[in-house]
Amino acid sequence: MKDKNIHRLLFENYANYKETSIKSKMISHNLLKSLIEKLPDNLFTVTELGKSVEQRSIFSIKVGSGKINILLWSQMHGNETTATMALFDIFNFLSADDSFNEFRKQIFSNLTLYFVPMLNPDGAEKHQRENAIGIDLNRDAISLTSPEAKVLKQLYEETQPDFGFNLHDQANKHTVGKSSNSAVISFLAPPFNYEREINPVREKTMQVISSITNALSEFIPGHIGKYNDGYEPRAFGDNFVKWGTSSVLIESGGWQDDAEKQFQRKLNFVAILTGLDSIATKSYEMHSIKEYQNIPENEKFFFDVLLKNLIYKKNDMSFKIDIGITLNEKLDITTNTFYYVSEIEEIGDLTGYAGYLEFDGNELFVEPGKASKNSYLFDNLLTDNQLLNIYNKGITNLKTDFIGPEFHYVKQPINYTTNPSFANELKIGKPANFGIRNAENKIHSVVVNGFVFNLQKRNGIVKNGIII
Ligand SMILES: [Zn+2]
């Protein structure tokens, strides 16, 4: 097995190691515990490091016996789960017995790995960034107010790692430079001061990142970004570099049609193992910091939904506009599934921007979605035909008299409102509900809670409506 092919072999053979019990990016602490319990104890040493604010256990998993210590931690931001999924794939890979054995031997004999999957289990349970009392753990490296940050710092003191892997998810709106490519994965060699100087510790981080991006660019050319390198004196990564640990930041971003981030999970698997291999074999030393510096910085030229070339009429005037829409992901804690709340983010000329979903209006007319005149019963299921009739009138919101307090969103593809004088607005910050008409004044498409349904082609998916 030649080293230069390792990343390709990892990529191609990933399915053999994918932890099949993790099907969704919502990983419960119970699932995490059960998977940790199953790890073979002849290879892995599991330690309970401490407990979160709400008394959930935080674990470290040690493997290998090499001289180089590496600390890898995921999900310090509770809603950033991609790397946690990948770490369990990596545990499966490390405990397998197959043609990668030589690779594993190299890792185990040169490196001692300390993994902390899901540093913020309380945030994970609520799918929120912060811990149970609202502290952002990545702003707590110095004051160590939270038990979770204390646990990480303590492990750091005990292991004095040479390298660190700080594993996060970034907003899916990032693009690679000014291109319209989503930054599916971004890297950073964090600075250790405001001047962003480069010392040998940071230089090594840059070299490891170069070895990883060099490998990944084979699979996702043009989709790798560099994360913003502003110095954050309260963050762990920045301080680790200051304290002498070459700390790699990995940020998983967005990818077309992959809300569950399974492709990014696979990329993390390849990236982390490739990085570990480059450290174990010291092959990162062949990479220059120039390679790192040449990675385009993250920019933000992406929307979840981009409506282009529409005409908006107001006060007897016509305006040609594009509309950029964000779909904010929310967790429904009763079913542990996600729903979406749309928001108009930008209106005007959005030339140069891209969207995961794009609709080219080609001079069609856009108007705020209408509210129904009649009242509907909220819990009455509408048939497809009823919905089509409603959409055909440009209606996106149904009036209703009462909605129980237990409802936060609508499972059917329509919005409801209890306000008798409700009207949608084309305005930044408002939900995206529109009727789109053709030159004959017939409804061509509707946008319901940011999702487009084309009545000509009868296609489009409205995942859920909202209650306004
Ligand atoms: Zn994060």
Residues whose N, C-alpha, C, O or C-beta is under 5 A from the ligand:
A	BS01	ZN	H77 E80 H168 D169
